[in-house]
Amino acid sequence: MRSLSLLLISTVCFSNVQAQTPATLGQIERLDSRLDEQLAEDAKIEVLAGGFTWTEGPLWVEGSEQGHLLFCDIPRNTIFRWSPKSGVEHFMSPSGYTGVTYYGLEPGSNGLALDRQGQLLLCEHGDRRVSVLTKGGGKKTLADSFEGKRLNSPNDLVVHSTGSIFFTDPPYGLPERAEDPRRELDFCGVFRLDPNGKLTLLTKQFARPNGIGLSPDESTLYVAQSDPVSAIYMSFPLQEDLTLGQGTLLHDATDQVSKLPGLPDGMCVAADGVIWASGPGGVYVFHPDGTLLGRLLTGQRTSNCALGGPRNRTLFITAHSYLCRIELK
């Protein structure tokens, strides 16, 4: 990823929290021998930090030294930064809501990404927009309405090589969610925002579209649905005009919802096409052909994951109140 130069606001001390934070979490469930190509036999889910409210939006940013990870605490309306050298530091607050009154339990930013210029893109729950943090330090709204109606609460996003941004728009950031009187759209969409500012609705077939990702060759768009009655992952062929072809079911995890904590949520796609996607119980690992290779069972409601670190061989995981990582082969 391209480097990102942003203002570091202040440092937050986590020493007391860290003293109570476990060193590792959960276990690895191996369902297919091909998972051994990804994870060593003794791989562990390591806890980097704890004491947060609800972590989300992990994004690895290359830097002049070791690089760093940005991640959100949505209820705190804050983005934190973690680096191997400095640990956890405060990065940005407010991150997703700039109003002056109470705005529900999840007002902050959610999904994060970098645009082609290396600027930080944010899905902002409370301000109901996709924004960019410009080089000068100020935010610019990229999209906050569709056909004259305000978006629900942009949730997650992924950037195409053309500069187009694909994002999901469920109602989770609204104080009363789907029943909120401030809601203006009567559907939850998957959208494409082009560099010229044009916003296109790609599909409104999902009740709760959430995580989103692109295959390495950009021929396929993946969407996760965080609906407990239809907890699914879908794949769509991406046409030349960046519209969607007929979708197919990648995996149905609905039967796991009553057994394990969490729902399908954020995801990332590796250079070899392997899909790392949060779901009931932890992180699900899919081969590009759709086979479930295994699961990283965190034991927590797990929101998202991102690849980063040296040679992109670290998977960072946001799991409830924790920031975690697991080293890959």
URPEDA-V59865 format. One record per pair of residues at least 4 apart in sequence whose C-alpha atoms are under 6 Angstrom apart, sorted by the first residue. I is the first residue (numbers start at 1). GAP is how many residues later the second one is. If there is no record, write none. Layout:
I;GAP, I;GAP
//
This chain:
1;61, 2;116, 3;58, 3;59, 3;60, 3;115, 4;114, 8;83, 9;82, 10;80, 11;78, 11;79, 12;77, 12;78, 14;4, 17;34, 21;29, 23;23, 23;24, 24;21, 24;22, 24;23, 25;20, 25;273, 26;271, 26;272, 26;273, 27;270, 28;267, 28;268, 28;269, 29;265, 29;266, 30;264, 31;262, 31;263, 32;261, 35;258, 38;290, 38;291, 39;289, 39;290, 44;282, 45;280, 45;281, 46;278, 46;279, 47;277, 48;275, 48;276, 49;273, 49;274, 50;271, 50;272, 51;270, 52;269, 53;268, 54;19, 54;266, 54;267, 55;17, 55;18, 55;263, 55;265, 56;15, 56;16, 56;54, 56;247, 56;248, 56;262, 57;14, 57;15, 57;53, 57;54, 57;55, 58;12, 58;13, 58;248, 59;10, 59;11, 60;8, 60;9, 60;248, 61;6, 61;7, 61;8, 62;5, 63;4, 68;14, 68;15, 69;12, 69;13, 70;10, 70;11, 71;8, 71;9, 72;6, 72;7, 73;5, 74;32, 74;34, 74;35, 75;30, 75;31, 77;17, 77;18, 77;30, 77;31, 78;14, 78;15, 78;16, 78;17, 79;12, 79;13, 80;9, 80;10, 80;11, 81;7, 81;8, 81;10, 82;5, 82;6, 83;4, 95;13, 95;14, 96;12, 96;13, 96;28, 96;29, 96;30, 96;31, 97;10, 97;11, 97;29, 97;30, 103;72, 104;71, 106;67, 107;18, 107;19, 107;66, 108;17, 109;14, 109;15, 109;16, 110;13, 110;45, 111;12, 111;44, 111;45, 112;9, 112;10, 113;7, 113;8, 114;4, 114;5, 114;6, 114;7, 115;4, 120;12, 120;13, 121;10, 121;11, 122;8, 122;9, 123;7, 123;31, 123;32, 124;4, 124;5, 125;28, 125;48, 126;47, 128;16, 128;23, 128;25, 129;14, 129;15, 130;12, 130;13, 131;9, 131;10, 131;11, 132;7, 132;8, 133;5, 133;6, 134;4, 134;5, 144;6, 144;7, 145;4, 145;5, 145;6, 149;35, 150;34, 152;17, 152;19, 153;16, 153;18, 153;20, 154;14, 154;15, 155;13, 155;14, 156;11, 156;12, 156;55, 157;9, 157;10, 158;7, 158;8, 158;55, 159;5, 159;6, 160;4, 163;32, 164;29, 164;30, 164;31, 165;27, 165;28, 166;25, 166;26, 167;23, 167;24, 168;22, 168;41, 168;42, 169;19, 169;20, 170;18, 170;38, 170;39, 171;6, 171;7, 172;5, 176;4, 188;16, 189;14, 189;15, 190;12, 190;13, 191;9, 191;10, 191;11, 192;7, 192;8, 193;5, 193;6, 194;4, 208;17, 208;18, 208;19, 209;16, 210;14, 210;15, 210;55, 211;12, 211;13, 211;54, 211;55, 211;56, 212;10, 212;11, 213;8, 213;9, 213;55, 214;4, 214;6, 214;7, 215;5, 216;55, 219;18, 219;19, 220;16, 220;17, 220;18, 221;14, 221;15, 222;12, 222;13, 223;10, 223;11, 224;8, 224;9, 224;40, 225;6, 225;7, 225;39, 226;5, 226;37, 226;38, 227;4, 230;24, 231;22, 231;23, 232;19, 232;20, 232;21, 233;17, 233;18, 234;14, 234;15, 234;16, 235;12, 235;13, 236;8, 236;9, 236;11, 237;7, 237;8, 238;4, 238;5, 238;6, 239;4, 239;5, 250;40, 256;4, 257;23, 260;20, 260;21, 261;19, 261;20, 261;40, 262;18, 262;39, 263;16, 263;17, 264;14, 264;15, 265;13, 265;38, 266;12, 266;37, 266;38, 267;9, 267;10, 267;37, 267;38, 268;8, 268;38, 269;4, 269;5, 269;6, 270;4, 273;15, 274;12, 274;13, 274;14, 275;10, 275;11, 276;8, 276;9, 277;6, 277;7, 278;4, 278;5, 278;6, 278;24, 278;25, 278;26, 279;4, 281;16, 281;18, 282;14, 282;15, 282;16, 282;20, 283;12, 283;13, 284;11, 285;7, 285;8, 285;9, 285;10, 286;4, 286;5, 286;6, 286;7, 287;4, 300;19, 301;18, 301;19, 302;17, 302;18, 303;15, 303;16, 304;13, 304;14, 305;11, 305;12, 306;9, 306;10, 307;5, 307;7, 307;8, 308;4, 308;6, 309;5, 313;15, 314;12, 314;13, 314;14, 315;10, 315;11, 316;8, 316;9, 317;6, 317;7, 317;8, 318;5
//
